[in-house]
Amino acid sequence: KMATQNQKTAQDKSIKKTSTKKVKTNFGRYIAKIQKKADSKIHISVKAIQTIDGMVTQLVNSISEIIGELHRKNKKNTLSVEDVKAALKLKCDDGELSKHCIMEGSKAVMKFQKK
Protein backbone atom coordinates (compact mmCIF):
# COMPACT_ATOMS: atom_id res chain seq x y z
CA LYS A 1 0.00 0.00 0.00
CA MET A 2 2.75 2.48 0.92
CA ALA A 3 4.50 2.04 -2.42
CA THR A 4 1.33 2.75 -4.39
CA GLN A 5 0.58 5.85 -2.28
CA ASN A 6 4.11 7.19 -2.86
CA GLN A 7 3.76 6.57 -6.59
CA LYS A 8 0.43 8.41 -6.68
CA THR A 9 1.80 11.44 -4.82
CA ALA A 10 4.84 11.49 -7.09
CA GLN A 11 2.55 11.43 -10.12
CA ASP A 12 0.40 14.22 -8.67
CA LYS A 13 3.49 16.35 -8.09
CA SER A 14 4.76 15.81 -11.64
CA ILE A 15 1.37 16.82 -13.03
CA LYS A 16 1.36 20.01 -10.98
CA LYS A 17 4.87 20.92 -12.11
CA THR A 18 4.02 20.73 -15.79
CA SER A 19 0.80 22.71 -15.47
CA THR A 20 2.41 25.71 -13.74
CA LYS A 21 5.19 26.14 -16.28
CA LYS A 22 5.47 29.75 -17.50
CA VAL A 23 5.99 30.67 -21.12
CA LYS A 24 9.25 32.56 -21.46
CA THR A 25 9.67 35.37 -23.93
CA ASN A 26 13.01 36.53 -25.20
CA PHE A 27 12.08 40.00 -26.40
CA GLY A 28 8.84 40.60 -24.48
CA ARG A 29 10.25 43.28 -22.22
CA TYR A 30 11.62 45.23 -25.18
CA ILE A 31 8.43 44.84 -27.23
CA ALA A 32 6.42 46.34 -24.37
CA LYS A 33 8.88 49.24 -24.01
CA ILE A 34 8.74 50.03 -27.73
CA GLN A 35 4.95 49.90 -27.67
CA LYS A 36 4.88 52.27 -24.67
CA LYS A 37 7.05 54.75 -26.54
CA ALA A 38 4.76 54.56 -29.57
CA ASP A 39 1.52 55.12 -27.65
CA SER A 40 1.46 55.25 -23.85
CA LYS A 41 -2.35 55.18 -23.61
CA ILE A 42 -2.79 51.78 -25.27
CA HIS A 43 -1.64 48.59 -23.53
CA ILE A 44 -0.57 45.38 -25.24
CA SER A 45 -1.78 41.99 -24.02
CA VAL A 46 0.49 39.17 -22.91
CA LYS A 47 -0.76 36.98 -25.74
CA ALA A 48 0.10 39.68 -28.30
CA ILE A 49 3.57 40.05 -26.77
CA GLN A 50 4.07 36.28 -27.02
CA THR A 51 2.99 36.30 -30.66
CA ILE A 52 5.29 39.16 -31.59
CA ASP A 53 8.09 37.55 -29.60
CA GLY A 54 7.68 34.33 -31.56
CA MET A 55 7.84 36.24 -34.83
CA VAL A 56 10.96 38.16 -33.80
CA THR A 57 12.65 35.01 -32.49
CA GLN A 58 11.90 33.17 -35.74
CA LEU A 59 13.29 36.09 -37.77
CA VAL A 60 16.48 36.22 -35.70
CA ASN A 61 16.93 32.45 -36.02
CA SER A 62 16.49 32.50 -39.80
CA ILE A 63 18.91 35.42 -40.21
CA SER A 64 21.46 33.64 -38.02
CA GLU A 65 21.13 30.50 -40.16
CA ILE A 66 21.82 32.54 -43.29
CA ILE A 67 24.80 34.19 -41.58
CA GLY A 68 26.12 30.74 -40.63
CA GLU A 69 25.82 29.51 -44.21
CA LEU A 70 27.65 32.57 -45.53
CA HIS A 71 30.30 32.15 -42.85
CA ARG A 72 30.91 28.52 -43.87
CA LYS A 73 31.10 29.41 -47.56
CA ASN A 74 33.58 32.26 -46.99
CA LYS A 75 35.69 30.10 -44.63
CA LYS A 76 36.59 33.04 -42.40
CA ASN A 77 37.19 32.91 -38.67
CA THR A 78 35.52 36.23 -37.85
CA LEU A 79 32.13 37.62 -38.68
CA SER A 80 32.03 41.09 -40.20
CA VAL A 81 29.37 43.74 -40.59
CA GLU A 82 29.29 43.01 -44.31
CA ASP A 83 28.32 39.39 -43.60
CA VAL A 84 25.34 40.56 -41.56
CA LYS A 85 24.34 43.05 -44.28
CA ALA A 86 24.51 40.31 -46.91
CA ALA A 87 22.33 38.03 -44.76
CA LEU A 88 19.76 40.80 -44.33
CA LYS A 89 19.70 41.40 -48.07
CA LEU A 90 19.14 37.69 -48.68
CA LYS A 91 16.39 37.42 -46.05
CA CYS A 92 14.51 40.64 -46.85
CA ASP A 93 15.14 40.59 -50.61
CA ASP A 94 16.58 43.68 -52.28
CA GLY A 95 13.63 45.95 -51.57
CA GLU A 96 12.71 48.85 -49.37
CA LEU A 97 12.61 46.66 -46.25
CA SER A 98 16.18 45.52 -46.86
CA LYS A 99 17.39 49.11 -47.23
CA HIS A 100 15.60 50.15 -44.04
CA CYS A 101 17.03 47.18 -42.08
CA ILE A 102 20.56 47.91 -43.23
CA MET A 103 20.23 51.62 -42.46
CA GLU A 104 18.92 50.99 -38.93
CA GLY A 105 21.54 48.29 -38.34
CA SER A 106 24.32 50.62 -39.47
CA LYS A 107 23.06 53.28 -37.07
CA ALA A 108 23.09 50.75 -34.22
CA VAL A 109 26.64 49.66 -35.05
CA MET A 110 27.84 53.28 -35.15
CA LYS A 111 26.15 53.98 -31.80
CA PHE A 112 27.74 50.86 -30.29
CA GLN A 113 31.21 51.77 -31.60
CA LYS A 114 31.02 55.26 -30.05
CA LYS A 115 30.72 53.77 -26.54
N, C-alpha and C positions, 0 to 999 in steps of 0.2 A: 504493500500500500504506500509506504513512504516514497519509494522510487517513482511510482506513478504520479504522486502529488508533486514531487520535485520537478518532474518532467513537465507537468502542466503549468507550474508557475514559471518555469524557464521559457516555455512557449508563449505564455502571456506577456512576459517581459520583452521577448523579441518582437512580438506584434506591436507593442506600445512604442518601441524604439523606432520602428520603421514608419509608423503613422505620424510621429512628431517631427520628422525630418524637414528642415527648412530648405527652401529653394534659394541657392546662392546666386547672386548676380555679380558680374565682374565690373560692369560699368554703370550700375544702377544709381550710385551716388552722384556720378558726374552727369548722367542724363537728367536727374532731378534738378541739379544746379543750373544746367543750361536752360531747362524749361522755366525755372524761376526767373532767370535773367530775361528771357523772352517775354513772359507775361506773369507778373507776380500774383495776379488775381485768380488765375486758373490753376487748379491742382491736377496732377497726373496720378492715375491709379497705379497700384502695385502691379496689377496684371499688365497694364500698358508698359510699365517700366520693364517688366520681364520680357515682353514681346520685343521691345526695342533693343534690349540687352542681347537677346538671342540673335537678332539681325546683325548687330554690331560685332558680336563675337564670331558669327559665321563669316562676315566680311573680312575681319582681321585674320581668321584662319585661312581663308582662301588666298588672300594677298601674301601671307607668309609661305604658303605652299608654292606660289609662283616665284617668290624670292628665292626659296630653296632650290627650285629647278634651275633658275638662272645662275645661282651660285655654283651648282654642280657643273653646269655647262661651261662656265667661265674658268673653273678650276682655280679660283682665287681663295686665299685664306681669310681675307677681310671683306666685309660688306661695305659698300660705299653708298653715298646718297644717290648716285646715278642708277644703281641696282634697284633701289626702292622706287625711283621715278619710272624706270622701265616696267616694273611690276604693276604700278598703278596704271600706266598707259595700256598694258595688256588686259588688266581687269576691267577698267572703265571704258575701254575702246578709246579711239582718238577723237573724242568729242569735247563738248563744253564741260562736262563733268570731270573729265580727265584733266583739263586745263585748270579748273578750279581746285581740284585735289592737289595738284602739283604746286600751285601758287600758295595755298594754305600750308602745305607741308614745308615749302621753302621758308615761309615766314616763321614757322615753328622752329626749324633748324637754326635760323639766324638768331632767334630769340634765345635758344638754348646755348648757342656758342658765345653770346655776349656775357653770360653768367660766369 
